[in-house]
Structures are given as structure tokens and as C-alpha cells.
Amino acid sequence: MIWIVTSPQRVPEETKYLNELAAAGPVTLLLRKPGWELQEYSALLEGLQDHSKVMITGYPELLGRYNVKGFHMSESMREQQPTSPILPARYCNPVLSTSVHTPENPGPAWQYLLLGPVFDSISKKGYSGKAHLFNAVPPNCIAIGGIDASNITRLKAMGFHGAALLGAIWQNPAMAVKNYRIIQTLWDHSQ
């Protein structure tokens, strides 16, 4: 399972690249745009053709407007929210994910945990990986941090259910689909 996290910065032709990535294979697109206003976030969603592959962050009210896959909470957002209910029932039970920095599961509500940084970050220089700390990974963990074609095959052996890509995709947006396909193939054939 491969997730692609949007760049926190604006990317020229980003909607085009996200649509191409969604069409390229079994990917989940995690729209994470810190600091974006609701209107900007909504405009990005309007430009996407396949909302069923999209996890959104920051604006749960958009779940009612778009038929997205689910909702992602950062660790800090999760800590600020009351524990129950996470989202009002009117949002039709979306997939829920959250970010964690240790392998402890924060509770049964979360279908996926984004755990990292696993390797040294590509997009955040100086952000060191902690793979050596992740000995017992819960079965619903998606690895994040420094993942590219050179290390994707190590993750299944570490117990990860999938990988989230950011720097490997957005360091060269024109190569996004090609890089995704290479990494997806390596993931599919790793043990």
C-alpha cells in the first residue's frame, strides 16, 4: 500500500500531477496543506477527478462535501481533540488515520498509523530517521520519512503495512508518476 503525501508548499500544476498519480495505480493521496484556508483546500479537491483515493486533513467539514476515502489527523491535532467521538456520525464512517512518532497505537479508532520518520527525510533536511527504534510495528502502520526506491524493500521486513512518499515524489514533480510506479513495483515485489 503506497500513500502519497502532498507537498506542504504549492507545486505548479499540482492538480495535474495528483490526477496522474491517482490514475497510475492503487495509491492513496494524503492532502496535507498546513496553513491553507478552507477555500484553498476545497479548490484543490475540486480539481481532483477521483476523490475515492483521497484522505484529507484539517477540515473535517469537507467530508460532507466530497466522497473522499477518509480523514487524517496529525499527532498534535489528535491530542487537542476530545477522544470520542473523533468525527460526527454524519460523516459516514470514513477511514481514519493519524500520525505517530512511536509504535504505540493511540487507540482502536485509527485504521492506519503513519509512523516515522523511518529513514532520513528527503524533504526536511536534518530530520533523522529512527528505523532502529521501530522493532515492533503495529500491523496497520504506514512508514513515512525518507522513503524512496533505494529503501522501500526494507519496510515489509520491518513489519510495515505500507509506505507514504513525499520527497521521493515532489523533489521532481515532472517525474512523479514514473517515480511512483518504480516504488510501487518494488513494494509489490518485496518480502
C-alpha positions, 0 to 999 in steps of 0.5 A, spaced: 500 500 500 503 506 497 500 513 500 502 519 497 503 525 501 502 532 498 507 537 498 506 542 504 508 548 499 504 549 492 507 545 486 505 548 479 500 544 476 499 540 482 492 538 480 495 535 474 500 531 477 495 528 483 490 526 477 496 522 474 498 519 480 491 517 482 490 514 475 497 510 475 495 505 480 492 503 487 495 509 491 492 513 496 493 521 496 494 524 503 492 532 502 496 535 507 496 543 506 498 546 513 496 553 513 491 553 507 484 556 508 478 552 507 477 555 500 484 553 498 483 546 500 476 545 497 479 548 490 484 543 490 479 537 491 475 540 486 480 539 481 481 532 483 477 527 478 477 521 483 476 523 490 475 515 492 483 515 493 483 521 497 484 522 505 484 529 507 486 533 513 484 539 517 477 540 515 473 535 517 467 539 514 469 537 507 467 530 508 460 532 507 462 535 501 466 530 497 466 522 497 473 522 499 476 515 502 477 518 509 480 523 514 487 524 517 489 527 523 496 529 525 499 527 532 498 534 535 491 535 532 489 528 535 491 530 542 487 537 542 481 533 540 476 530 545 477 522 544 470 520 542 467 521 538 473 523 533 468 525 527 460 526 527 456 520 525 454 524 519 460 523 516 459 516 514 464 512 517 470 514 513 477 511 514 481 514 519 488 515 520 493 519 524 500 520 525 505 517 530 512 518 532 512 511 536 509 504 535 504 505 540 497 505 537 493 511 540 487 507 540 482 502 536 479 508 532 485 509 527 485 504 521 492 506 519 498 509 523 503 513 519 509 512 523 516 515 522 520 518 520 523 511 518 529 513 514 532 520 513 527 525 510 528 527 503 524 533 504 526 536 511 533 536 511 536 534 518 530 530 520 533 523 522 530 517 521 529 512 527 528 505 523 532 502 529 527 504 534 521 501 530 522 493 532 515 492 533 510 495 528 503 495 529 500 491 523 496 497 520 502 502 520 504 506 514 512 508 514 513 515 512 520 519 512 525 518 507 522 513 503 524 512 496 526 506 491 533 505 494 529 503 501 522 501 500 524 493 500 526 494 507 519 496 510 515 489 509 521 486 513 520 491 518 513 489 519 510 495 515 503 495 512 505 500 507 509 506 505 507 514 504 512 518 499 513 525 499 520 527 497 521 521 493 515 524 489 515 532 489 523 533 489 521 532 481 514 533 480 515 532 472 517 525 474 512 523 479 508 518 476 514 514 473 517 515 480 511 512 483 510 506 479 518 504 480 516 504 488 510 501 487 513 495 483 518 494 488 513 494 494 509 489 490 515 485 489 518 485 496 518 480 502 
